[in-house]
C-alpha cells in the first residue's frame, strides 16, 4: 500500500517538473560569422598605363679591339642616367578572400628613357674623350600581388620577374679632337622587380591605380660593334654592364 502511494506521488509530480523545465530560458544558438560584403575585386582585368621612369647603367671595359685603346680593360665608365616617359598595357587576375586579395599581374610598357655621359681617358696625357648616348626602349614584368581591401580601395604589394631592352652608342675623339671610332650595341636584360601602390574601384567594373616599381637588372656581359674612323675596321669589344630602373605609373583597368 505504501509503495503504491509513493508511485502515485511521483507520477503526479512529473507534469509539474516538465512544465518547470519548459519555462527555463533556452541558450541562444551560436551566431555564424558575417561574410564580407562590399566591392567585388575577384576576376580578370585588362588596362592601359602611363608614367615616368628613371634608370642608371654603368659599364666596365672587358676587352678592346686595339692594344693602344684610350680606355683599357678594367676601366669603369661613369654611370649614364636615363629618364623619360612610359606607356603600355597591363592585365591579370585577382582573387578576393574577405578583406584580402591575392593575384597575378603582367605588363608590357614602351619606354622613351634617354641619357648621355662623357668619359675622359684614364691614361695620363692621352686626352681622348668618349661620349655615350644610351636609351631604354621597353620593360615588361610578371608579378604576384598581395593586397588589403577597404571596400573599393585596394592597398597592394607586388614582386616578380622583369625584362628590359636597351640600346647605346658612343663616339670617341682623340686628344686633338679627331673622331677615333664609333660603337653601338643593343641588349635585352632580365632581373627582378618589387613595388606597391593603391587602386580605387570607381565603378562596378572599373578601377584606377597608382604604383611605384623598382627593377634591378642582372649584370650582363655583351659586345659592341666598333668601327675605326680612320681605317673602317670593325671590331667587337666586350663590356660588363649593371643597370636598374625606377617607375611611377598610373593606369585604368576594366575588370570582367
Secondary structure, DSSP 8 states (H G I E B T S, - for coil): -HHHHHHHHHHHHHHHHHHHHHHS-------------S----EEEEEEEEEEEEEEEEEEE---SSTT-SS-TT-B---EEEEEEEEEEEEEEEEEETTEEEEEEEEEEEEEEEEEEEEE-SSTTT--EEEEEEEEEEEEEEEEEEEEEETTEEEEEEEEEEEEEEEEEEEEE-TTS-EEEEEEEEEEEEEEEEEEEEEEEEETTEEEEEEEEEEEEEEEEEE-EEEETTT--EE--EEEEEEEEEEEEEEEEEE-
